Amino acid sequence: MPKMKTRRSAAKRFTLTGSGKVKRNKAFHSHILTKKSSKRKRNLRQSGIVESSEVKRVKKMIVA
């Protein structure tokens, strides 16, 4: 059997932390920024953690 391939689109969007959590970037920070408050834009710059219900699916895509 051939090896499983990593889904490259997912690998570019998610990274694994040392403790095994899945890190992601937040959406809605690319355009139409004038109507968003500075506080909101500042918070969008920070990375987030993938929800526990999605972790299994995401790990399967990036760890092949």
N, C-alpha and C positions, 0 to 999 in steps of 0.2 A: 504494500500500500504506500502511496506517496504521502509525504508529510502534509499536515494541515497548514494552510497559509494564513498569515495575519491579515485582517482587513485593514488595508492601509489608511482608508478614510478615518476609521476609528482610532488607529494608532497615532494619527496626527492630532486628534482632538483630546485624547485622554492619556494620563500618565498615572503610574502606580506610585504611591508613597511608600516609605520604608515600612510602615505598619500594615500595608496591604490595602489601604483605602484607595479609591479611584478619584483622581483630581480632574476637574474640568474647568473650562473658562466660561464666563457668563455671557449670555446673548444680549442683543439690543445695545451694543456699544460701537456700531460701525457708522451709522449715519442718522440723520434727523436728530441731532444732539442739541439743537437750539432750544427746544421746548422742554428738555430734561434738566432737572435741577443739578447744581454742582455736586450736591451730596449723593444723588442717585448715580451720576456718572462716576464719581469717585468709588462708590461701592461696586459698580460694574467692573472696575479694573481688577478687583481681587478675584482670585480663583475660588471655586466652590467645590464641594464634595458631592459625588453622585449619590443619589438616594439609595437606601439599602435594598429596596425592591428591584432596582435596576442593576445592582453591582454584578450579580452572577452573569447576566446577559453581556454586559460590557467587558468583563474579564475574559469571557469566552471569545470575544471578538479580537481583543488585543494580545492575549497570551495564547499563541497557537504553537 
